[in-house]
Amino acid sequence: MGMDESFKNFILSIILILALAVFGVLGYGYYDYMQIVQSKPISEKVEKIMNQEHFVSYDEISSHMINATVAIEDPDFFNHNGIQFTSNINTMVSNYSNHTSDDLDTTISQQAVRFLYQLDNDDFMKKISEMFCVFDLEQTISKKDILAIYLNILNCYIACYKKVNYNLNIYILNDKAYR
């Protein structure tokens, strides 16, 4: 066995180990995702929120609010499948190397999933299960409905935790504030 053959076997072994690691991480993420949605499927979570008395549908939300939110939070929102892989990988690598848990590069869909399931994604493995939840959400409802859910939950969060008048938030979320 020559040097070239040994090097080739070494490279193939490394590739095999990496492939097994990737499949292991994805398998664990999928298992965790199944545990999350087993308690309440995404469709039920979405239906519960969209049927609330004060829910403001996409068509009722101010176009200014929609445009501003998308521009600030996720400029490619209407063009991606819920995940920006390069941004997520960069964030995960940065968090791992800096021992932090910042989520600076998440999409609106990812944030909506976090709100729906109250996910705390402090670790890498939870981020993988979140991605499976996002794929499920993106296949369950439209982008417009995802954005409406995101804005309604965010608005409620601001009202409840930041001590802002909820009725004022509903007013701002609707187009009435801009007429």
N, CA, C and O of each residue as an XYZ file, in Angstrom:
716
protein
N       0.852     -1.159      0.000
C       0.000      0.000      0.000
C       0.906      1.232      0.000
O       1.735      1.404      0.893
N       0.739      2.077     -1.002
C       1.569      3.265     -1.147
C       1.049      4.419     -0.315
O      -0.015      4.355      0.301
N       1.834      5.462     -0.324
C       1.491      6.668      0.428
C       0.183      7.273     -0.078
O      -0.633      7.735      0.719
N      -0.020      7.275     -1.385
C      -1.256      7.830     -1.946
C      -2.476      7.054     -1.482
O      -3.517      7.641     -1.189
N      -2.350      5.740     -1.416
C      -3.459      4.890     -0.979
C      -3.782      5.132      0.494
O      -4.956      5.172      0.861
N      -2.775      5.294      1.336
C      -2.978      5.568      2.765
C      -3.662      6.917      2.962
O      -4.572      7.052      3.780
N      -3.218      7.898      2.209
C      -3.814      9.231      2.313
C      -5.270      9.201      1.866
O      -6.129      9.828      2.485
N      -5.538      8.478      0.799
C      -6.913      8.354      0.296
C      -7.804      7.677      1.334
O      -8.932      8.116      1.554
N      -7.319      6.622      1.970
C      -8.090      5.946      3.020
C      -8.324      6.861      4.217
O      -9.398      6.854      4.819
N      -7.309      7.646      4.551
C      -7.450      8.596      5.651
C      -8.548      9.620      5.351
O      -9.397      9.890      6.202
N      -8.531     10.180      4.159
C      -9.531     11.170      3.759
C     -10.925     10.542      3.754
O     -11.878     11.150      4.240
N     -11.050      9.341      3.214
C     -12.345      8.651      3.204
C     -12.838      8.387      4.628
O     -14.036      8.496      4.891
N     -11.941      8.046      5.540
C     -12.317      7.824      6.947
C     -12.833      9.111      7.576
O     -13.826      9.098      8.303
N     -12.161     10.216      7.297
C     -12.591     11.514      7.827
C     -13.979     11.867      7.280
O     -14.849     12.304      8.034
N     -14.184     11.684      6.001
C     -15.481     11.977      5.382
C     -16.566     11.100      5.997
O     -17.662     11.587      6.275
N     -16.288      9.834      6.212
C     -17.250      8.918      6.822
C     -17.597      9.363      8.247
O     -18.766      9.359      8.632
N     -16.595      9.742      9.019
C     -16.827     10.197     10.395
C     -17.680     11.460     10.394
O     -18.610     11.586     11.190
N     -17.362     12.396      9.499
C     -18.151     13.628      9.407
C     -19.591     13.346      8.996
O     -20.526     13.931      9.543
N     -19.766     12.448      8.031
C     -21.117     12.093      7.580
C     -21.917     11.463      8.718
O     -23.089     11.787      8.905
N     -21.297     10.575      9.471
C     -21.972      9.954     10.608
C     -22.336     10.999     11.669
O     -23.415     10.942     12.260
N     -21.437     11.946     11.902
C     -21.721     13.005     12.876
C     -22.903     13.860     12.417
O     -23.784     14.182     13.214
N     -22.922     14.222     11.149
C     -24.019     15.036     10.615
C     -25.336     14.280     10.726
O     -26.333     14.843     11.175
N     -25.353     13.011     10.323
C     -26.581     12.220     10.425
C     -27.007     12.032     11.878
O     -28.202     12.008     12.175
N     -26.045     11.900     12.779
C     -26.368     11.778     14.202
C     -27.014     13.042     14.742
O     -27.998     12.977     15.479
N     -26.459     14.195     14.374
C     -27.016     15.476     14.823
C     -28.410     15.684     14.243
O     -29.331     16.074     14.960
N     -28.566     15.424     12.953
C     -29.878     15.573     12.321
C     -30.891     14.602     12.921
O     -32.048     14.959     13.140
N     -30.452     13.378     13.184
C     -31.341     12.384     13.796
C     -31.796     12.807     15.179
O     -32.971     12.673     15.519
N     -30.876     13.313     15.975
C     -31.244     13.792     17.304
C     -32.173     14.996     17.201
O     -33.150     15.091     17.944
N     -31.875     15.920     16.281
C     -32.722     17.100     16.082
C     -34.132     16.710     15.674
O     -35.109     17.289     16.148
N     -34.230     15.717     14.786
C     -35.546     15.246     14.351
C     -36.292     14.576     15.509
O     -37.497     14.773     15.669
N     -35.589     13.799     16.303
C     -36.204     13.157     17.469
C     -36.735     14.225     18.434
O     -37.857     14.115     18.926
N     -35.935     15.244     18.698
C     -36.344     16.321     19.595
C     -37.540     17.074     19.015
O     -38.469     17.421     19.745
N     -37.519     17.327     17.709
C     -38.653     17.969     17.028
C     -39.923     17.154     17.224
O     -40.977     17.717     17.518
N     -39.840     15.849     17.066
C     -41.015     14.988     17.243
C     -41.535     15.071     18.677
O     -42.746     15.042     18.898
N     -40.635     15.173     19.649
C     -41.054     15.326     21.048
C     -41.779     16.656     21.245
O     -42.769     16.725     21.974
N     -41.290     17.705     20.597
C     -41.884     19.039     20.738
C     -43.297     19.067     20.157
O     -44.231     19.525     20.815
N     -43.452     18.579     18.933
C     -44.755     18.680     18.272
C     -45.725     17.587     18.710
O     -46.919     17.667     18.419
N     -45.227     16.573     19.402
C     -46.123     15.529     19.887
C     -47.086     16.100     20.926
O     -48.247     15.697     20.996
N     -46.594     17.039     21.729
C     -47.456     17.640     22.751
C     -48.586     18.430     22.106
O     -49.728     18.361     22.560
N     -48.282     19.174     21.060
C     -49.300     19.919     20.330
C     -48.754     20.224     18.944
O     -47.789     20.978     18.818
N     -49.350     19.653     17.901
C     -48.876     19.890     16.532
C     -48.927     21.370     16.153
O     -49.729     22.132     16.691
N     -48.083     21.752     15.246
C     -48.012     23.146     14.810
C     -49.369     23.633     14.314
O     -49.765     24.765     14.592
N     -50.075     22.787     13.587
C     -51.381     23.208     13.064
C     -52.330     23.609     14.192
O     -53.087     24.568     14.044
N     -52.304     22.893     15.314
C     -53.155     23.236     16.456
C     -52.706     24.533     17.119
O     -53.536     25.352     17.514
N     -51.393     24.719     17.240
C     -50.864     25.960     17.824
C     -51.279     27.158     16.977
O     -51.716     28.183     17.500
N     -51.134     27.012     15.662
C     -51.478     28.093     14.735
C     -52.964     28.404     14.818
O     -53.357     29.567     14.910
N     -53.783     27.369     14.785
C     -55.238     27.557     14.837
C     -55.653     28.265     16.127
O     -56.507     29.151     16.104
N     -55.057     27.877     17.238
C     -55.393     28.498     18.520
C     -55.087     29.996     18.499
O     -55.898     30.799     18.959
N     -53.944     30.370     17.978
C     -53.564     31.791     17.943
C     -54.430     32.563     16.956
O     -54.896     33.661     17.260
N     -54.645     31.994     15.785
C     -55.395     32.714     14.759
C     -56.881     32.850     15.101
O     -57.572     33.692     14.527
N     -57.373     32.034     16.023
C     -58.774     32.121     16.432
C     -58.987     32.962     17.685
O     -60.107     33.043     18.187
N     -57.946     33.579     18.188
C     -58.101     34.441     19.350
C     -58.872     35.693     18.970
O     -58.820     36.157     17.831
N     -59.576     36.218     19.933
C     -60.459     37.361     19.707
C     -59.736     38.575     19.126
O     -60.258     39.243     18.234
N     -58.563     38.852     19.619
C     -57.856     40.064     19.193
C     -56.836     39.815     18.087
O     -56.020     40.688     17.790
N     -56.874     38.638     17.478
C     -55.907     38.348     16.415
C     -56.161     39.279     15.225
O     -57.297     39.448     14.782
N     -55.089     39.871     14.723
C     -55.183     40.765     13.568
C     -54.623     40.015     12.373
O     -53.445     39.657     12.366
N     -55.448     39.769     11.359
C     -55.007     39.005     10.195
C     -54.040     39.823      9.342
O     -53.932     41.041      9.491
N     -53.352     39.137      8.458
C     -52.381     39.796      7.576
C     -53.031     40.933      6.797
O     -52.459     42.017      6.679
N     -54.219     40.687      6.271
C     -54.898     41.707      5.465
C     -55.277     42.944      6.274
O     -55.471     44.022      5.712
N     -55.382     42.791      7.583
C     -55.729     43.917      8.451
C     -54.506     44.677      8.975
O     -54.633     45.780      9.507
N     -53.344     44.087      8.821
C     -52.123     44.713      9.328
C     -51.669     45.792      8.356
O     -51.718     45.611      7.139
N     -51.238     46.889      8.897
C     -50.757     48.005      8.093
C     -49.620     47.558      7.177
O     -48.716     46.843      7.608
N     -49.666     47.975      5.927
C     -48.572     47.662      5.003
C     -47.267     48.288      5.486
O     -46.188     47.758      5.220
N     -47.359     49.413      6.191
C     -46.161     50.041      6.754
C     -45.518     49.124      7.796
O     -44.298     48.959      7.832
N     -46.367     48.531      8.644
C     -45.872     47.616      9.670
C     -45.242     46.382      9.026
O     -44.179     45.931      9.454
N     -45.888     45.843      8.012
C     -45.371     44.668      7.313
C     -44.030     44.985      6.665
O     -43.057     44.255      6.853
N     -43.979     46.062      5.911
C     -42.747     46.424      5.200
C     -41.606     46.719      6.170
O     -40.470     46.303      5.940
N     -41.904     47.432      7.245
C     -40.864     47.760      8.220
C     -40.350     46.502      8.915
O     -39.143     46.334      9.095
N     -41.262     45.627      9.302
C     -40.870     44.394      9.996
C     -39.999     43.520      9.111
O     -38.948     43.045      9.541
N     -40.431     43.308      7.884
C     -39.661     42.468      6.969
C     -38.301     43.106      6.677
O     -37.286     42.409      6.653
N     -38.271     44.415      6.458
C     -37.013     45.097      6.157
C     -36.019     44.988      7.312
O     -34.821     44.814      7.089
N     -36.512     45.088      8.529
C     -35.626     45.071      9.699
C     -35.279     43.654     10.135
O     -34.118     43.350     10.407
N     -36.283     42.792     10.200
C     -36.096     41.460     10.780
C     -35.583     40.400      9.802
O     -34.776     39.546     10.169
N     -36.057     40.462      8.563
C     -35.772     39.354      7.646
C     -36.049     39.785      6.203
O     -37.087     39.427      5.648
N     -35.135     40.549      5.584
C     -35.390     41.094      4.251
C     -35.721     40.047      3.173
O     -36.392     40.362      2.191
N     -35.257     38.818      3.355
C     -35.531     37.756      2.375
C     -36.704     36.871      2.769
O     -36.871     35.783      2.219
N     -37.510     37.323      3.708
C     -38.591     36.512      4.267
C     -39.454     35.838      3.203
O     -39.722     34.640      3.298
N     -39.883     36.575      2.211
C     -40.785     36.009      1.203
C     -40.055     35.167      0.160
O     -40.696     34.595     -0.722
N     -38.726     35.081      0.244
C     -37.943     34.368     -0.770
C     -37.251     33.109     -0.267
O     -36.702     32.360     -1.075
N     -37.256     32.849      1.035
C     -36.579     31.648      1.532
C     -37.590     30.670      2.132
O     -38.773     30.981      2.270
N     -37.103     29.498      2.480
C     -37.984     28.437      2.993
C     -38.082     28.420      4.518
O     -38.445     27.404      5.111
N     -37.756     29.544      5.145
C     -37.862     29.626      6.592
C     -36.528     29.614      7.309
O     -36.432     30.032      8.463
N     -35.511     29.141      6.635
C     -34.175     29.041      7.226
C     -33.170     29.702      6.293
O     -33.193     29.482      5.082
N     -32.302     30.499      6.858
C     -31.151     31.032      6.123
C     -29.952     30.232      6.620
O     -29.340     30.584      7.629
N     -29.615     29.151      5.907
C     -28.617     28.213      6.408
C     -27.263     28.859      6.683
O     -26.656     28.594      7.721
N     -26.784     29.697      5.778
C     -25.462     30.286      6.002
C     -25.464     31.164      7.248
O     -24.516     31.126      8.033
N     -26.503     31.940      7.433
C     -26.590     32.790      8.626
C     -26.680     31.942      9.888
O     -26.042     32.253     10.893
N     -27.471     30.872      9.840
C     -27.620     30.012     11.010
C     -26.319     29.303     11.351
O     -25.956     29.194     12.522
N     -25.628     28.828     10.349
C     -24.352     28.145     10.598
C     -23.343     29.132     11.169
O     -22.628     28.808     12.118
N     -23.279     30.328     10.602
C     -22.367     31.348     11.136
C     -22.681     31.655     12.586
O     -21.771     31.757     13.408
N     -23.960     31.804     12.914
C     -24.353     32.098     14.289
C     -23.997     30.946     15.219
O     -23.469     31.173     16.308
N     -24.283     29.696     14.797
C     -23.984     28.550     15.644
C     -22.481     28.417     15.887
O     -22.057     28.152     17.012
N     -21.676     28.598     14.843
C     -20.221     28.504     14.992
C     -19.717     29.618     15.901
O     -18.890     29.385     16.782
N     -20.218     30.825     15.682
C     -19.812     31.959     16.513
C     -20.205     31.736     17.967
O     -19.409     31.991     18.871
N     -21.427     31.262     18.197
C     -21.890     31.001     19.562
C     -21.049     29.923     20.225
O     -20.703     30.031     21.401
N     -20.722     28.877     19.462
C     -19.925     27.791     20.024
C     -18.523     28.279     20.387
O     -18.021     27.988     21.472
N     -17.901     29.015     19.484
C     -16.536     29.463     19.740
C     -16.472     30.564     20.801
O     -15.465     30.681     21.499
N     -17.527     31.370     20.934
C     -17.545     32.452     21.925
C     -18.286     32.084     23.201
O     -18.372     32.890     24.127
N     -18.821     30.867     23.253
C     -19.598     30.391     24.403
C     -20.759     31.337     24.729
O     -21.009     31.668     25.888
N     -21.453     31.757     23.680
C     -22.620     32.628     23.846
C     -23.825     31.939     23.239
O     -23.715     30.846     22.684
N     -24.981     32.589     23.346
C     -26.198     32.033     22.752
C     -26.961     33.131     22.020
O     -28.181     33.232     22.151
N     -26.269     33.934     21.268
C     -26.916     34.993     20.503
C     -27.620     34.421     19.290
O     -27.129     33.485     18.659
N     -28.768     34.984     18.967
C     -29.520     34.585     17.780
C     -29.732     35.802     16.902
O     -30.861     36.240     16.684
N     -28.646     36.335     16.408
C     -28.725     37.573     15.650
C     -29.215     37.361     14.231
O     -29.757     38.284     13.622
N     -29.037     36.180     13.699
C     -29.363     35.924     12.302
C     -30.485     34.906     12.157
O     -30.339     33.920     11.435
N     -31.591     35.135     12.829
C     -32.720     34.216     12.696
C     -33.780     34.843     11.811
O     -33.868     36.063     11.675
N     -34.574     33.981     11.221
C     -35.636     34.443     10.328
C     -36.912     34.684     11.121
O     -37.033     34.273     12.275
N     -37.853     35.352     10.485
C     -39.161     35.567     11.107
C     -39.822     34.228     11.408
O     -40.446     34.067     12.457
N     -39.693     33.273     10.506
C     -40.279     31.940     10.728
C     -39.675     31.269     11.953
O     -40.397     30.655     12.739
N     -38.368     31.375     12.126
C     -37.727     30.789     13.298
C     -38.215     31.466     14.577
O     -38.476     30.799     15.579
N     -38.336     32.769     14.540
C     -38.818     33.493     15.715
C     -40.274     33.139     16.014
O     -40.657     33.028     17.179
N     -41.086     32.961     14.972
C     -42.479     32.563     15.176
C     -42.552     31.192     15.842
O     -43.360     30.983     16.747
N     -41.714     30.259     15.399
C     -41.678     28.925     16.007
C     -41.273     29.034     17.475
O     -41.853     28.366     18.331
N     -40.295     29.862     17.764
C     -39.879     30.047     19.159
C     -41.012     30.594     20.013
O     -41.212     30.168     21.151
N     -41.753     31.546     19.446
C     -42.900     32.095     20.175
C     -43.972     31.017     20.368
O     -44.518     30.870     21.461
N     -44.268     30.275     19.314
C     -45.327     29.258     19.379
C     -45.029     28.191     20.424
O     -45.922     27.774     21.162
N     -43.778     27.749     20.488
C     -43.407     26.654     21.380
C     -42.583     27.095     22.580
O     -42.141     26.262     23.371
N     -42.376     28.393     22.720
C     -41.565     28.924     23.814
C     -40.241     28.177     23.919
O     -39.837     27.726     24.990
N     -39.582     28.064     22.772
C     -38.314     27.348     22.716
C     -37.180     28.223     23.217
O     -37.119     29.420     22.937
N     -36.306     27.610     23.947
C     -35.089     28.270     24.410
C     -33.944     27.588     23.682
O     -33.583     26.453     23.993
N     -33.383     28.283     22.722
C     -32.374     27.659     21.871
C     -30.970     28.068     22.265
O     -30.240     28.702     21.503
N     -30.613     27.680     23.492
C     -29.281     28.007     23.971
C     -28.225     27.048     23.461
O     -27.031     27.337     23.551
N     -28.639     25.920     22.932
C     -27.617     24.998     22.456
C     -27.825     24.607     20.996
O     -28.893     24.790     20.413
N     -26.785     24.078     20.459
C     -26.731     23.709     19.049
C     -27.813     22.703     18.682
O     -28.447     22.830     17.634
N     -28.027     21.712     19.527
C     -28.990     20.652     19.206
C     -30.420     21.189     19.171
O     -31.221     20.746     18.349
N     -30.745     22.118     20.035
C     -32.088     22.714     20.015
C     -32.300     23.517     18.736
O     -33.418     23.607     18.230
N     -31.233     24.093     18.222
C     -31.320     24.848     16.974
C     -31.699     23.904     15.823
O     -32.440     24.298     14.922
N     -31.206     22.690     15.847
C     -31.533     21.707     14.804
C     -33.013     21.333     14.885
O     -33.694     21.287     13.861
N     -33.516     21.067     16.089
C     -34.934     20.711     16.226
C     -35.817     21.896     15.844
O     -36.903     21.705     15.295
N     -35.363     23.118     16.128
C     -36.102     24.311     15.720
C     -36.232     24.369     14.196
O     -37.276     24.754     13.670
N     -35.174     23.986     13.503
C     -35.212     24.001     12.035
C     -36.282     23.052     11.500
O     -36.984     23.385     10.545
N     -36.409     21.882     12.106
C     -37.462     20.959     11.688
C     -38.847     21.566     11.945
O     -39.756     21.417     11.129
N     -38.999     22.243     13.075
C     -40.272     22.919     13.381
C     -40.572     24.001     12.342
O     -41.721     24.176     11.936
N     -39.542     24.721     11.918
C     -39.728     25.775     10.919
C     -40.182     25.178      9.593
O     -41.086     25.711      8.950
N     -39.562     24.073      9.181
C     -39.993     23.421      7.940
C     -41.457     23.015      8.028
O     -42.210     23.163      7.065
N     -41.855     22.503      9.189
C     -43.240     22.111      9.415
C     -44.164     23.329      9.326
O     -45.199     23.272      8.663
N     -43.801     24.410      9.977
C     -44.600     25.637      9.945
C     -44.743     26.156      8.522
O     -45.839     26.528      8.101
N     -43.644     26.184      7.782
C     -43.656     26.714      6.411
C     -44.530     25.877      5.482
O     -45.073     26.396      4.507
N     -44.668     24.590      5.778
C     -45.516     23.736      4.950
C     -46.971     23.755      5.418
O     -47.869     23.352      4.680
N     -47.198     24.222      6.639
C     -48.545     24.219      7.217
C     -49.336     25.462      6.843
O     -50.522     25.374      6.527
N     -48.680     26.625      6.877
C     -49.389     27.881      6.601
C     -48.576     28.764      5.651
O     -47.402     28.506      5.386
N     -49.225     29.799      5.155
C     -48.586     30.702      4.195
C     -47.616     31.652      4.893
O     -47.650     31.813      6.113
N     -46.763     32.267      4.104
C     -45.836     33.278      4.619
C     -46.608     34.432      5.258
O     -46.202     34.961      6.293
N     -47.708     34.813      4.643
C     -48.510     35.909      5.181
C     -49.036     35.563      6.573
O     -49.016     36.398      7.477
N     -49.502     34.333      6.735
C     -49.998     33.921      8.045
C     -48.870     33.821      9.072
O     -49.067     34.141     10.244
N     -47.697     33.380      8.637
C     -46.544     33.333      9.551
C     -46.221     34.737     10.038
O     -45.997     34.955     11.228
N     -46.199     35.675      9.119
C     -45.897     37.061      9.490
C     -46.978     37.629     10.409
O     -46.664     38.345     11.360
N     -48.229     37.324     10.141
C     -49.321     37.796     11.005
C     -49.184     37.211     12.409
O     -49.350     37.927     13.396
N     -48.888     35.934     12.504
C     -48.698     35.298     13.815
C     -47.525     35.943     14.539
O     -47.619     36.276     15.720
N     -46.432     36.113     13.831
C     -45.244     36.735     14.419
C     -45.579     38.117     14.990
O     -45.235     38.420     16.133
N     -46.247     38.948     14.195
C     -46.564     40.305     14.641
C     -47.574     40.310     15.781
O     -47.462     41.123     16.698
N     -48.549     39.424     15.739
C     -49.531     39.360     16.823
C     -48.887     38.902     18.128
O     -49.145     39.483     19.182
N     -48.058     37.876     18.067
C     -47.418     37.382     19.286
C     -46.417     38.410     19.798
O     -46.341     38.659     21.001
N     -45.661     38.999     18.904
C     -44.694     40.022     19.306
C     -45.411     41.210     19.928
O     -44.965     41.751     20.941
N     -46.503     41.609     19.332
C     -47.290     42.724     19.855
C     -47.831     42.403     21.249
O     -47.823     43.258     22.134
N     -48.298     41.180     21.438
C     -48.808     40.763     22.746
C     -47.663     40.741     23.757
O     -47.833     41.164     24.900
N     -46.511     40.254     23.341
C     -45.333     40.233     24.217
C     -44.989     41.644     24.674
O     -44.760     41.880     25.860
N     -44.954     42.563     23.747
C     -44.640     43.956     24.087
C     -45.679     44.499     25.063
O     -45.336     45.163     26.040
N     -46.945     44.213     24.793
C     -48.014     44.712     25.664
C     -47.934     44.105     27.061
O     -48.104     44.805     28.059
N     -47.676     42.804     27.129
C     -47.696     42.118     28.421
C     -46.437     42.369     29.249
O     -46.521     42.598     30.455
N     -45.291     42.326     28.611
C     -44.046     42.370     29.358
C     -43.400     43.744     29.402
O     -42.565     44.014     30.265
N     -43.765     44.572     28.516
C     -43.193     45.919     28.510
C     -44.182     46.948     29.050
O     -43.933     48.152     28.994
N     -45.306     46.459     29.575
C     -46.316     47.304     30.210
C     -46.880     48.375     29.277
O     -47.148     49.500     29.700
N     -47.054     48.018     28.021
C     -47.662     48.924     27.054
C     -49.130     48.549     26.931
O     -49.471     47.370     27.027
N     -49.978     49.496     26.727
C     -51.400     49.237     26.599
C     -51.665     48.336     25.393
O     -51.321     48.690     24.265
N     -52.278     47.167     25.630
C     -52.529     46.201     24.564
C     -53.440     46.787     23.484
O     -53.207     46.566     22.296
N     -54.459     47.519     23.880
C     -55.366     48.114     22.889
C     -54.626     49.096     21.994
O     -54.925     49.190     20.803
N     -53.683     49.817     22.539
C     -52.868     50.718     21.731
C     -52.064     49.915     20.711
O     -51.933     50.331     19.560
N     -51.522     48.764     21.128
C     -50.759     47.928     20.204
C     -51.629     47.403     19.074
O     -51.202     47.399     17.919
N     -52.832     46.963     19.384
C     -53.746     46.495     18.338
C     -54.029     47.636     17.372
O     -54.077     47.433     16.159
N     -54.212     48.822     17.906
C     -54.469     49.994     17.073
C     -53.287     50.265     16.145
O     -53.474     50.557     14.964
N     -52.085     50.168     16.675
C     -50.890     50.413     15.857
C     -50.705     49.304     14.834
O     -50.313     49.572     13.698
N     -50.979     48.067     15.215
C     -50.825     46.946     14.303
C     -51.785     47.067     13.121
O     -51.447     46.680     12.002
N     -52.960     47.593     13.363
C     -53.927     47.807     12.279
C     -53.551     49.039     11.473
O     -52.748     49.864     11.909
N     -54.131     49.149     10.314
C     -53.869     50.274      9.424
C     -54.448     51.582      9.943
O     -54.114     52.651      9.431
N     -55.312     51.513     10.952
C     -55.975     52.709     11.465
C     -54.971     53.777     11.902
O     -55.233     54.973     11.776
N     -53.838     53.343     12.409
C     -52.847     54.291     12.923
C     -52.234     55.121     11.805
O     -51.618     56.154     12.067
N     -52.394     54.687     10.582
C     -51.758     55.370      9.454
C     -52.752     56.086      8.545
O     -52.370     56.578      7.483
N     -53.988     56.151      8.936
C     -54.997     56.795      8.093
C     -55.153     58.240      8.470
O     -55.959     58.951      7.870
